[in-house]
Amino acid sequence: MHGSLHSVDDVMTRTVVTVRRDTPFKDIAALIEERNISALPVVDDEGRVVGVVSEADLLLKEEFRDSDPDRFTQLSRMSDLAKAGALTAQDLMTAPAVTVHDGATLSQAARIMARRKVKRLPVIDSTGSLVGVVSRADLLKVFLRDDESLTEDVRHEVVDRLFPLCADHIQVEVSDGVVTLTGWIDGGALVPVADRLSRAIEGVVDVRCHLTDGTVRSASI
């Protein structure tokens, strides 16, 4: 995979299976099974995301099928019990939906997934309309970037910008996504910055920063 992958728009799936508020329970279950997906966005007539129906939402009907919930369960799981009796997406869905904008970085999308404990995020544009879906697997695509493109990015975005006067004295090597920086620079204050910026490049697995302070080197000669 060549080129930079910086935003959700670069990795998302653009063909999205959706349902409407009035889509019946059995149709939703069939779509999830047929398409082998864990959740479906619910959209309105304008294509805006109004909620999400997941496998977990559907399974509540099975969980409470033969049960007689006690008072504590009725109070603590009121929403789940309501979904267990749902017949359409309107009553099944979780709303508002957890979404991400198409211009968000991959790191931002990953943080949303982790914090909200979801595996897939509907992707929306500036008007709130659905434009795609991004999954955990999509976010991992960034680590398929080849070493050559990562080398170019580190050279351009880190070395050339931070050390324009001594860039020729710095070597950038990338092997299996691991960046190694060697050489000497004028002053060591920017070494931690170089390390941090290199790690921030999408697709970098690790950074080994072995830059030497050239001013100390010169003083010791």
N, C-alpha and C positions, 0 to 999 in steps of 0.2 A: 504494500500500500504506500503510495507516494503522496507527498504534499502534507500540509499542516491540517490537523483536525482540531479546530478551536471551539466550535459551538455545537449545540444540540442539532442545529440544522444540518451539520455535516454528517451526522451518523444516524439520524432518526429514520424510521420506516415511514414512508409517505402514503402508502396504501393502507388505510385503516378501516377495520370492520367496526361499525357503530350500530347502535340501536336507538330507538325513540322512546319517549316516556311511556307510550302505550304498547310497547312490544311485550308479548306474553311471556310468562315464566319459561314455558317449555321451549319457545323459540330461542330464548337467551341461552338456555342450557345446551341446546343443539349447536348453536354457533360456537360456544366455548369448546365443545367437544370436537367439532369438525375442524376448527381452525387451530386447535391445540394452543390456546392462549388462556391466560389466567384472569383477564378482566376485559371489559368492554366499555368504552366511553358512551355516555348517553348524551345525545345532541338534540337541540331544538330545531325548528324549521329554518333558522338562519345558519345552522351549522355551528352554533356556539355550544361549548361543553357545559352541561348542567349537572352532571354527576358521573359516577362510575359504578358499574355492577361487577363484582368479583365472584370467583368461585366460592369464597368464604360466605358471601351474602346468600348464595343459592343453597349452600349446605346447611344453613340454619333451619330450613324447612325439614330436612332429614333429622337434624339433631333434636328438634322438639316434636317430632311426629307422634310418638307414643308417650310423651312425658306429661306430667301434671305438675308444672312448676310451683314450688312453694312461694310463700309471700316474699321472702328475701330475693329469690330469683326474679320474680315479677317486677320488683322495684329496681334491682340492680341491672337487669338486662331488658329493660322495657323496649329499647330500640331493636334489639335482636328478636324479641318476641313478635314485634310488629312486622319485621322482615320475614319471619317464619310464616306469616299468614299472607304474604304479598302474592299478587297475581300478575303484576306488570313491573316493568323497569322503574316506573315512577315511585313505587313503594319499596322496591328492592335497593335502589341506588344509594350510595353514599354521596351526600351533597353538603356543601359545595365540593366539587372535585379538586383533588390535589393535582395541579398542572405545572407546567414549566414553559417559559417563553422560548420561541425558536432561536433567539439570539443569546440565550444563557450559555455560560461556559459548561464544559463537561463536569468540571469540579462542582459547580453550583447544582447541577442536576443530580450528581452523586450524593451531595449533602442532603438534598430534599428527600431522595429515596431512603437514605439511612435514617433521617430524623422522623419521617412519616411511616417508615416500615412498609414501603410499597416496592413492587418489583418492576412496575411499568408506569410511565407518566404520559398522559395526553399532552401533546405539544400544541400551543396556541400562538397565534400571531398577535399583532398590536390591537386588533379588533375583538379578540377573544374567540376567534373562529379556529376550529380544529384543523391543523395542517399536518399532523403526524403523531407518531407514538415513539417514545424512546424507552428502551428496556435496559436492564443491567448488562445484558450481552452486547447491546449497542455501544455502551460506554467503554466496554473492554476492547472495542475495535481500535482504540487509540494506541494500544500496545502492539498492534500489528504493523505500525510504521517501521520502515526499514532504517538501518543504522545510518545510511548515507543522508537521508532527509533530516534525521535528528542532528547529525553533525553540522549540516548547513544551518539549521536553526540556532544551535548553540553558538556557532561562529558569528552569525549575523546578529542575533538578539542579545547575546551576552558579551562575547569577546570584543566585537567591533564597537559596541556602544559603551562598554565600561572602560575598555583599555585601547582607545584608538591610537595612542602613541607607541604602544608596545605590542600591538596585536601580532606582529610578525614573530615575536618571541614566545608565543603561546601555542601549544599543540592541543588540538581537540581530537580525542579518539572515542568512538562509541562501539561497544561490543555487546550484542544482545540487549540493547537499551540502556546499558550502564555507561555513563559519561565519565571520561577521565580527562582532567585538565592539568597540563604540566607546562612549566616554563617560568619566566620571571616577569614581574610587574613593578611599576614605580610606586612603592608604598603598599602596605598590607591591609589597609583599612577596608578595601573593597573585596577582599577574598570571601568573607561571609556572604556578601551581596551576590557575588558570582555563583556561589554554591546554591543560594536560594533561588535565583533566577533560572538557573539550569534545571533545578528540580521542578520548577513551575511549567516548563515546556511540556506540552501534552505528549505522552508516550515515553517519557524518560522514566526508567525503572529505578535508577540510583545514580548518585554522583560521587566521584572521588576527586577531590580538589587538592592538587599538589602544587599550587602556585607559590612561587618564592618571591619574597620581598627583595627587589633588585637594589634598593637603597642600602639595605643591610649587607647585601653581597658585595657591593662596591666599597663600602666602608671597611670591610674586612680584608680587602686586597692591599 
